[in-house]
C-alpha cells in the first residue's frame, strides 16, 4: 500500500499569488478587504497589496502579526505602499 498519490500542502512551493489595488481607501478598509481576500487563499500563497493610506504600513504590520501571516516586504513609491503578505496557517478572517 503506497501513499504517494498526493503531495502534502506544505510541499507546494509558494508560487501562487493574488494582487489587490486598494489605493484611495482609508483605514480600516484596506485591511478589511485584504482579510476578505486572504480568507479565500491557502497557506503559503502570497498577497500583494497596494495602498496609499498613511496608516497602512502600521495597520498591515499589526494585521499580519495578529493573524499569523508574514509581512515579507513593504515598499513605498511616492505616496503608495506595496505589501507582500505570505499567508500563514493562522486565521485572520
BELGI-V148320 format. One record per residue. N is the residue number from 1. SS is DSSP state (h for helix, s for strand, l for the rest). PSI is psi in degrees with one decimal (none if undefined). OMEGA is omega in whole degrees, -180 to 180 (none if undefined). Layout:
N:SS:PSI:OMEGA + N:SS:PSI:OMEGA
//
This chain:
1:l:121.6:-176 + 2:l:140.3:178 + 3:l:40.2:-176 + 4:l:18.2:-175 + 5:l:-26.3:-178 + 6:l:145.8:176 + 7:l:145.2:174 + 8:l:152.9:-178 + 9:h:-32.3:-178 + 10:h:-22.8:-177 + 11:h:-9.4:-179 + 12:l:125.2:180 + 13:l:151.1:-177 + 14:l:70.2:179 + 15:l:-13.9:-179 + 16:l:134.8:180 + 17:s:161.7:175 + 18:s:159.2:175 + 19:s:146.1:176 + 20:s:128.3:173 + 21:s:105.8:-177 + 22:l:24.1:178 + 23:l:143.9:-180 + 24:l:-11.5:179 + 25:l:143.0:180 + 26:l:157.0:179 + 27:l:133.1:9 + 28:l:10.8:-173 + 29:h:-42.5:180 + 30:h:-44.7:-180 + 31:h:-39.9:179 + 32:h:-42.2:179 + 33:h:-36.4:176 + 34:h:-41.8:178 + 35:h:-43.1:179 + 36:h:-44.3:180 + 37:h:-44.1:-179 + 38:h:-34.1:-179 + 39:l:-16.4:179 + 40:l:6.2:-176 + 41:l:165.3:-179 + 42:l:155.2:176 + 43:l:137.6:-180 + 44:l:-16.6:176 + 45:l:164.5:180 + 46:s:143.4:175 + 47:s:125.1:176 + 48:s:122.0:-177 + 49:s:133.3:172 + 50:s:127.7:-180 + 51:s:154.3:179 + 52:l:10.9:175 + 53:l:126.3:-180 + 54:l:-24.5:179 + 55:l:-7.3:-174 + 56:h:-43.7:-179 + 57:h:-46.5:179 + 58:h:-41.5:180 + 59:h:-46.0:-178 + 60:h:-34.0:176 + 61:h:-47.3:180 + 62:h:-44.0:180 + 63:h:-47.4:-179 + 64:h:-43.3:180 + 65:h:-45.4:-178 + 66:h:-28.0:-174 + 67:h:-2.3:180 + 68:l:22.8:179 + 69:l:163.0:178 + 70:s:126.6:174 + 71:s:95.6:-171 + 72:s:-36.7:-176 + 73:s:142.4:171 + 74:s:123.8:177 + 75:s:149.6:175 + 76:s:140.4:177 + 77:s:108.6:-173 + 78:l:-125.0:179 + 79:l:2.7:-179 + 80:s:146.1:177 + 81:s:143.1:172 + 82:s:129.2:-179 + 83:s:136.1:173 + 84:s:116.1:-177 + 85:s:123.8:174 + 86:s:117.5:-176 + 87:l:128.7:180 + 88:l:-172.8:-179 + 89:l:-14.6:177 + 90:l:150.3:-179 + 91:l:123.9:177 + 92:l:11.5:-175 + 93:l:none:none
//
